[in-house]
Amino acid sequence: MIRRSRPAMGTLFYFVGALLLGLYFTFAAVQGDYGVFRRGEILSEQRTLQEELAKIEFEVAQMENLTHRLSDSYLDLDLLDQQARDVLGLIRADEIVIR
């Protein structure tokens, strides 16, 4: 008599469970909160924010320069003249205004 043994159901469940667990971890590594796609999004956002920071730092440096040039310890007469013209609408007597 030839007896055929079929695989035990426990072994089958073990391999199916291991396969499902492996698929879950693979999905989490790609799509999860700390996955590959999220990392790409974070790096892209980081580049954008660094560029924005560089622009803001440049603007702050310009403002600091203008503030220093109009301070009590250092007065740039050309800048003062320009500010007076812009803010107060002043002109010199020898200038012609074209509208």
C-alpha positions in Angstrom: 0.0 0.0 0.0 1.4 3.4 -1.1 0.6 6.0 1.4 0.6 9.6 0.2 1.3 12.1 2.8 0.0 15.6 2.2 1.8 18.6 3.6 0.7 19.6 7.1 -1.6 22.5 7.3 0.6 24.2 9.9 3.5 24.4 7.5 1.3 25.9 4.8 0.0 28.5 7.3 3.5 29.3 8.4 4.7 30.0 4.8 1.6 32.0 3.9 2.0 34.0 7.1 5.6 34.6 6.4 4.8 35.7 2.9 2.1 38.1 4.1 4.4 39.5 6.7 7.1 40.0 4.1 4.7 41.7 1.8 3.5 44.0 4.6 7.0 45.1 5.5 7.9 45.6 1.8 4.8 47.8 1.4 5.7 49.8 4.5 9.2 50.3 3.3 8.0 51.8 0.1 4.7 53.5 0.9 4.9 54.1 4.7 5.5 57.2 6.7 9.3 56.5 6.6 9.3 54.8 3.2 11.1 55.5 0.0 8.4 57.7 -1.5 8.1 59.8 1.6 11.8 60.3 1.7 11.7 61.7 -1.8 9.0 64.1 -0.8 11.0 65.2 2.2 14.1 65.8 0.2 12.2 67.8 -2.4 10.6 69.9 0.3 14.0 70.4 1.9 15.5 71.8 -1.3 12.5 74.1 -1.8 12.8 75.4 1.8 16.6 75.9 1.5 16.1 78.0 -1.6 13.4 80.1 0.2 15.7 80.5 3.2 18.6 81.7 0.9 16.3 84.3 -0.7 15.1 85.5 2.7 18.7 85.7 4.1 19.7 87.7 1.0 16.8 90.1 1.6 17.7 90.4 5.3 21.3 91.2 4.4 20.1 94.0 2.0 17.9 95.4 4.7 20.8 95.3 7.2 23.0 97.1 4.7 20.4 99.8 4.2 19.8 100.2 7.9 23.5 100.5 8.6 23.9 103.1 5.8 21.2 105.2 7.4 22.4 104.8 11.1 23.8 107.5 13.3 27.3 106.1 13.1 27.4 106.0 9.3 25.3 108.2 7.1 25.2 107.7 3.3 24.0 111.0 1.9 23.1 109.5 -1.5 20.8 107.0 0.2 19.3 109.6 2.4 18.6 111.8 -0.6 17.0 108.8 -2.4 14.8 108.1 0.6 13.7 111.7 0.9 12.8 111.8 -2.7 10.8 108.5 -2.5 9.0 109.1 0.7 8.5 112.9 0.7 8.3 113.4 -3.1 11.0 116.0 -3.0 13.0 117.3 -6.0 15.9 119.7 -6.4 15.4 123.2 -7.9 17.5 122.3 -10.9 15.5 119.2 -11.9 12.7 118.8 -14.4 9.8 116.5 -13.6 8.3 114.6 -16.5 4.9 113.0 -15.9 
